[in-house]
Amino acid sequence: MSTYAYLGPIGTFTEAALKKITSSNDSLIPYANVTATLEALRQGNAHFALVPIENSVEGVVARTLDELATGTPLTIVGEVTLPVSFALMTKQDDVEIKRIATHPHAESQCRTYIAKNYPEAEMVQTGSTAAAAQAIARGEFDAAIAAPIAASHYGLRVIADNIGDIDGAVTRFILVSKLGKISKSSGNDRTSLAVFIAIDHPGALLEILSEFAKRNVNITFIQSRPTGLELGHYHFIIDAEGHINDTSVKETVESLRQICQDIRFLGSYPREKASK
């Protein structure tokens, strides 16, 4: 039996994704935000943690990227993808909807529906879609946008289903553990890195990208994030095809260490194709 920390509360998409890879014998513990989830892992309160990292519509989850790049190092050991759909829910029927609570990523994926049906409603941000549903159950707001499963968890009524602007939206989640042995190559892997440049200068990004290109290593994801030190200091989160034990990937990482201030290896792990 293993203990898994995840972005809660009960009824989040993260919980649904986690249940794809866990058994009934495992212990699933929800936490209020990404930082608390990963800190539970760092403090030894869980064997693994599952957090969202990117959505096919909204893009990256910045807090996850920042947590991976800073603090006590952790290792990504797997990923899970999950199709996401959203529902509008209330505590009871015939409610005048003036305030709608949801997570910012959910709001951005339901803008057309909101603008068309509730143009005067105030949007209230919550830490997760399930937290919004939980708040509605307590009577704090008029309606919530959340995963349909949250309605059953919190005794709410779905008044509109599948309200997302784009069908087929998918969120990718990463499974994280403390530092340990690197998993063997599966033949279909992803390697993640946090790459720190010393000081921003002309051609800095090109220098990094060239190391991948010259060894024919395909980059599948790249995002710049400020280090927080001062303007002009950035690091990049990079995902590339292949395993760290593959010669081309290993040589790329070694070459990056020669031109960058620091490299944080975040893990090599099997890729999962997006669910249809």
ROSEFI-87408 format. One record per residue (C-alpha): residue number from 1; residue in three letters; chain; x, y, z. Coordinates in steps of 0.1 Angstrom, whole numbers, plus 5000, padded with zeros to 4 digits. Layout:
<atoms>
<atom NUM,"ALA","A",<X,Y,Z>>
...
</atoms>
This chain:
<atoms>
<atom 1,"MET","A",<5000,5000,5000>>
<atom 2,"SER","A",<5013,5035,4991>>
<atom 3,"THR","A",<5002,5069,5003>>
<atom 4,"TYR","A",<4995,5096,4976>>
<atom 5,"ALA","A",<4992,5133,4982>>
<atom 6,"TYR","A",<4971,5151,4955>>
<atom 7,"LEU","A",<4956,5185,4948>>
<atom 8,"GLY","A",<4923,5185,4966>>
<atom 9,"PRO","A",<4898,5187,4980>>
<atom 10,"ILE","A",<4879,5155,4972>>
<atom 11,"GLY","A",<4863,5158,4937>>
<atom 12,"THR","A",<4891,5174,4917>>
<atom 13,"PHE","A",<4903,5163,4883>>
<atom 14,"THR","A",<4935,5155,4900>>
<atom 15,"GLU","A",<4918,5129,4922>>
<atom 16,"ALA","A",<4901,5114,4891>>
<atom 17,"ALA","A",<4935,5112,4874>>
<atom 18,"LEU","A",<4951,5096,4904>>
<atom 19,"LYS","A",<4925,5069,4906>>
<atom 20,"LYS","A",<4936,5058,4871>>
<atom 21,"ILE","A",<4969,5046,4886>>
<atom 22,"THR","A",<4961,5036,4922>>
<atom 23,"SER","A",<4943,5007,4938>>
<atom 24,"SER","A",<4917,5005,4965>>
<atom 25,"ASN","A",<4944,4996,4990>>
<atom 26,"ASP","A",<4963,5029,4985>>
<atom 27,"SER","A",<4957,5059,5007>>
<atom 28,"LEU","A",<4948,5092,4989>>
<atom 29,"ILE","A",<4952,5124,5008>>
<atom 30,"PRO","A",<4940,5157,4994>>
<atom 31,"TYR","A",<4958,5190,5000>>
<atom 32,"ALA","A",<4947,5226,4995>>
<atom 33,"ASN","A",<4972,5236,4968>>
<atom 34,"VAL","A",<5002,5224,4947>>
<atom 35,"THR","A",<5027,5237,4972>>
<atom 36,"ALA","A",<5011,5219,5002>>
<atom 37,"THR","A",<5008,5188,4981>>
<atom 38,"LEU","A",<5045,5186,4972>>
<atom 39,"GLU","A",<5055,5197,5007>>
<atom 40,"ALA","A",<5037,5167,5021>>
<atom 41,"LEU","A",<5059,5146,4999>>
<atom 42,"ARG","A",<5090,5164,5010>>
<atom 43,"GLN","A",<5081,5160,5047>>
<atom 44,"GLY","A",<5076,5123,5043>>
<atom 45,"ASN","A",<5038,5123,5047>>
<atom 46,"ALA","A",<5033,5106,5014>>
<atom 47,"HIS","A",<5052,5082,4991>>
<atom 48,"PHE","A",<5041,5100,4960>>
<atom 49,"ALA","A",<5023,5132,4949>>
<atom 50,"LEU","A",<5002,5140,4919>>
<atom 51,"VAL","A",<4998,5175,4906>>
<atom 52,"PRO","A",<4987,5191,4873>>
<atom 53,"ILE","A",<5014,5206,4851>>
<atom 54,"GLU","A",<4997,5216,4818>>
<atom 55,"ASN","A",<4963,5218,4801>>
<atom 56,"SER","A",<4959,5216,4763>>
<atom 57,"VAL","A",<4938,5248,4763>>
<atom 58,"GLU","A",<4950,5270,4792>>
<atom 59,"GLY","A",<4987,5260,4791>>
<atom 60,"VAL","A",<5010,5255,4821>>
<atom 61,"VAL","A",<5003,5254,4858>>
<atom 62,"ALA","A",<5029,5279,4869>>
<atom 63,"ARG","A",<5030,5269,4905>>
<atom 64,"THR","A",<5039,5234,4897>>
<atom 65,"LEU","A",<5068,5245,4875>>
<atom 66,"ASP","A",<5081,5268,4902>>
<atom 67,"GLU","A",<5079,5241,4929>>
<atom 68,"LEU","A",<5098,5217,4908>>
<atom 69,"ALA","A",<5126,5242,4901>>
<atom 70,"THR","A",<5131,5253,4937>>
<atom 71,"GLY","A",<5132,5238,4971>>
<atom 72,"THR","A",<5143,5203,4980>>
<atom 73,"PRO","A",<5147,5184,4947>>
<atom 74,"LEU","A",<5120,5159,4937>>
<atom 75,"THR","A",<5118,5134,4909>>
<atom 76,"ILE","A",<5090,5130,4883>>
<atom 77,"VAL","A",<5084,5093,4880>>
<atom 78,"GLY","A",<5053,5092,4858>>
<atom 79,"GLU","A",<5025,5111,4841>>
<atom 80,"VAL","A",<4988,5108,4837>>
<atom 81,"THR","A",<4965,5125,4812>>
<atom 82,"LEU","A",<4928,5131,4817>>
<atom 83,"PRO","A",<4901,5145,4794>>
<atom 84,"VAL","A",<4884,5173,4813>>
<atom 85,"SER","A",<4848,5186,4810>>
<atom 86,"PHE","A",<4831,5212,4832>>
<atom 87,"ALA","A",<4796,5215,4847>>
<atom 88,"LEU","A",<4778,5244,4862>>
<atom 89,"MET","A",<4763,5234,4896>>
<atom 90,"THR","A",<4742,5250,4924>>
<atom 91,"LYS","A",<4731,5240,4958>>
<atom 92,"GLN","A",<4694,5241,4949>>
<atom 93,"ASP","A",<4672,5248,4919>>
<atom 94,"ASP","A",<4660,5282,4908>>
<atom 95,"VAL","A",<4690,5301,4922>>
<atom 96,"GLU","A",<4697,5336,4909>>
<atom 97,"ILE","A",<4733,5333,4898>>
<atom 98,"LYS","A",<4752,5365,4906>>
<atom 99,"ARG","A",<4785,5349,4918>>
<atom 100,"ILE","A",<4802,5319,4902>>
<atom 101,"ALA","A",<4832,5303,4919>>
<atom 102,"THR","A",<4858,5282,4901>>
<atom 103,"HIS","A",<4895,5277,4895>>
<atom 104,"PRO","A",<4911,5303,4870>>
<atom 105,"HIS","A",<4919,5275,4845>>
<atom 106,"ALA","A",<4883,5264,4845>>
<atom 107,"GLU","A",<4870,5299,4840>>
<atom 108,"SER","A",<4893,5305,4810>>
<atom 109,"GLN","A",<4880,5273,4794>>
<atom 110,"CYS","A",<4843,5283,4799>>
<atom 111,"ARG","A",<4845,5319,4789>>
<atom 112,"THR","A",<4821,5317,4760>>
<atom 113,"TYR","A",<4794,5299,4780>>
<atom 114,"ILE","A",<4798,5324,4809>>
<atom 115,"ALA","A",<4797,5354,4786>>
<atom 116,"LYS","A",<4766,5341,4768>>
<atom 117,"ASN","A",<4746,5329,4798>>
<atom 118,"TYR","A",<4758,5349,4828>>
<atom 119,"PRO","A",<4774,5381,4814>>
<atom 120,"GLU","A",<4767,5400,4847>>
<atom 121,"ALA","A",<4779,5374,4871>>
<atom 122,"GLU","A",<4810,5380,4892>>
<atom 123,"MET","A",<4837,5353,4888>>
<atom 124,"VAL","A",<4854,5342,4921>>
<atom 125,"GLN","A",<4887,5324,4920>>
<atom 126,"THR","A",<4892,5293,4942>>
<atom 127,"GLY","A",<4922,5270,4947>>
<atom 128,"SER","A",<4906,5242,4927>>
<atom 129,"THR","A",<4873,5234,4910>>
<atom 130,"ALA","A",<4864,5211,4939>>
<atom 131,"ALA","A",<4871,5238,4964>>
<atom 132,"ALA","A",<4845,5259,4944>>
<atom 133,"ALA","A",<4820,5231,4947>>
<atom 134,"GLN","A",<4827,5227,4984>>
<atom 135,"ALA","A",<4821,5265,4989>>
<atom 136,"ILE","A",<4788,5262,4971>>
<atom 137,"ALA","A",<4778,5234,4994>>
<atom 138,"ARG","A",<4785,5257,5023>>
<atom 139,"GLY","A",<4763,5284,5007>>
<atom 140,"GLU","A",<4791,5309,5001>>
<atom 141,"PHE","A",<4784,5315,4964>>
<atom 142,"ASP","A",<4755,5310,4940>>
<atom 143,"ALA","A",<4771,5285,4916>>
<atom 144,"ALA","A",<4803,5267,4908>>
<atom 145,"ILE","A",<4821,5254,4877>>
<atom 146,"ALA","A",<4837,5221,4885>>
<atom 147,"ALA","A",<4841,5184,4874>>
<atom 148,"PRO","A",<4807,5167,4873>>
<atom 149,"ILE","A",<4819,5142,4899>>
<atom 150,"ALA","A",<4821,5171,4924>>
<atom 151,"ALA","A",<4783,5175,4923>>
<atom 152,"SER","A",<4778,5140,4937>>
<atom 153,"HIS","A",<4805,5145,4963>>
<atom 154,"TYR","A",<4790,5177,4977>>
<atom 155,"GLY","A",<4753,5171,4971>>
<atom 156,"LEU","A",<4749,5197,4944>>
<atom 157,"ARG","A",<4727,5199,4913>>
<atom 158,"VAL","A",<4742,5201,4878>>
<atom 159,"ILE","A",<4722,5227,4859>>
<atom 160,"ALA","A",<4744,5226,4827>>
<atom 161,"ASP","A",<4769,5200,4817>>
<atom 162,"ASN","A",<4799,5200,4792>>
<atom 163,"ILE","A",<4801,5238,4792>>
<atom 164,"GLY","A",<4837,5241,4781>>
<atom 165,"ASP","A",<4845,5262,4750>>
<atom 166,"ILE","A",<4866,5235,4734>>
<atom 167,"ASP","A",<4858,5198,4732>>
<atom 168,"GLY","A",<4886,5173,4739>>
<atom 169,"ALA","A",<4905,5194,4764>>
<atom 170,"VAL","A",<4931,5174,4782>>
<atom 171,"THR","A",<4952,5180,4814>>
<atom 172,"ARG","A",<4985,5164,4820>>
<atom 173,"PHE","A",<4995,5155,4856>>
<atom 174,"ILE","A",<5028,5144,4869>>
<atom 175,"LEU","A",<5035,5118,4896>>
<atom 176,"VAL","A",<5064,5129,4918>>
<atom 177,"SER","A",<5085,5111,4944>>
<atom 178,"LYS","A",<5115,5119,4965>>
<atom 179,"LEU","A",<5149,5114,4949>>
<atom 180,"GLY","A",<5158,5078,4942>>
<atom 181,"LYS","A",<5168,5054,4915>>
<atom 182,"ILE","A",<5160,5064,4879>>
<atom 183,"SER","A",<5135,5041,4862>>
<atom 184,"LYS","A",<5147,5020,4833>>
<atom 185,"SER","A",<5140,5032,4798>>
<atom 186,"SER","A",<5105,5021,4785>>
<atom 187,"GLY","A",<5113,5031,4749>>
<atom 188,"ASN","A",<5088,5059,4750>>
<atom 189,"ASP","A",<5100,5083,4777>>
<atom 190,"ARG","A",<5101,5119,4786>>
<atom 191,"THR","A",<5130,5137,4803>>
<atom 192,"SER","A",<5123,5169,4823>>
<atom 193,"LEU","A",<5149,5195,4832>>
<atom 194,"ALA","A",<5151,5229,4849>>
<atom 195,"VAL","A",<5178,5249,4831>>
<atom 196,"PHE","A",<5192,5280,4847>>
<atom 197,"ILE","A",<5211,5306,4827>>
<atom 198,"ALA","A",<5235,5329,4845>>
<atom 199,"ILE","A",<5223,5363,4831>>
<atom 200,"ASP","A",<5200,5368,4802>>
<atom 201,"HIS","A",<5220,5377,4771>>
<atom 202,"PRO","A",<5214,5377,4733>>
<atom 203,"GLY","A",<5212,5342,4720>>
<atom 204,"ALA","A",<5209,5325,4754>>
<atom 205,"LEU","A",<5179,5305,4745>>
<atom 206,"LEU","A",<5193,5296,4711>>
<atom 207,"GLU","A",<5225,5283,4728>>
<atom 208,"ILE","A",<5203,5259,4748>>
<atom 209,"LEU","A",<5181,5248,4719>>
<atom 210,"SER","A",<5211,5242,4697>>
<atom 211,"GLU","A",<5224,5215,4721>>
<atom 212,"PHE","A",<5192,5196,4716>>
<atom 213,"ALA","A",<5190,5202,4679>>
<atom 214,"LYS","A",<5226,5191,4671>>
<atom 215,"ARG","A",<5219,5157,4688>>
<atom 216,"ASN","A",<5184,5153,4672>>
<atom 217,"VAL","A",<5166,5154,4706>>
<atom 218,"ASN","A",<5131,5167,4702>>
<atom 219,"ILE","A",<5118,5192,4727>>
<atom 220,"THR","A",<5081,5186,4736>>
<atom 221,"PHE","A",<5077,5214,4761>>
<atom 222,"ILE","A",<5095,5246,4771>>
<atom 223,"GLN","A",<5085,5274,4794>>
<atom 224,"SER","A",<5105,5303,4808>>
<atom 225,"ARG","A",<5100,5313,4845>>
<atom 226,"PRO","A",<5116,5341,4865>>
<atom 227,"THR","A",<5140,5330,4892>>
<atom 228,"GLY","A",<5126,5357,4915>>
<atom 229,"LEU","A",<5161,5372,4921>>
<atom 230,"GLU","A",<5158,5402,4898>>
<atom 231,"LEU","A",<5147,5412,4863>>
<atom 232,"GLY","A",<5166,5394,4836>>
<atom 233,"HIS","A",<5171,5362,4856>>
<atom 234,"TYR","A",<5152,5333,4842>>
<atom 235,"HIS","A",<5152,5295,4841>>
<atom 236,"PHE","A",<5136,5272,4816>>
<atom 237,"ILE","A",<5115,5241,4823>>
<atom 238,"ILE","A",<5122,5217,4793>>
<atom 239,"ASP","A",<5107,5184,4784>>
<atom 240,"ALA","A",<5124,5163,4757>>
<atom 241,"GLU","A",<5118,5130,4741>>
<atom 242,"GLY","A",<5139,5102,4754>>
<atom 243,"HIS","A",<5155,5088,4786>>
<atom 244,"ILE","A",<5185,5103,4804>>
<atom 245,"ASN","A",<5203,5070,4798>>
<atom 246,"ASP","A",<5199,5074,4760>>
<atom 247,"THR","A",<5232,5086,4746>>
<atom 248,"SER","A",<5218,5116,4728>>
<atom 249,"VAL","A",<5199,5129,4759>>
<atom 250,"LYS","A",<5227,5122,4782>>
<atom 251,"GLU","A",<5252,5141,4760>>
<atom 252,"THR","A",<5228,5170,4757>>
<atom 253,"VAL","A",<5224,5174,4794>>
<atom 254,"GLU","A",<5262,5172,4799>>
<atom 255,"SER","A",<5267,5199,4773>>
<atom 256,"LEU","A",<5241,5221,4789>>
<atom 257,"ARG","A",<5260,5219,4822>>
<atom 258,"GLN","A",<5290,5235,4804>>
<atom 259,"ILE","A",<5271,5266,4792>>
<atom 260,"CYS","A",<5244,5271,4819>>
<atom 261,"GLN","A",<5247,5282,4855>>
<atom 262,"ASP","A",<5229,5251,4868>>
<atom 263,"ILE","A",<5208,5222,4856>>
<atom 264,"ARG","A",<5182,5205,4878>>
<atom 265,"PHE","A",<5173,5170,4865>>
<atom 266,"LEU","A",<5136,5165,4872>>
<atom 267,"GLY","A",<5132,5129,4860>>
<atom 268,"SER","A",<5130,5105,4831>>
<atom 269,"TYR","A",<5097,5087,4830>>
<atom 270,"PRO","A",<5073,5069,4806>>
<atom 271,"ARG","A",<5051,5091,4784>>
<atom 272,"GLU","A",<5013,5086,4783>>
<atom 273,"LYS","A",<4994,5094,4752>>
<atom 274,"ALA","A",<4964,5117,4758>>
<atom 275,"SER","A",<4932,5099,4763>>
<atom 276,"LYS","A",<4905,5104,4737>>
</atoms>
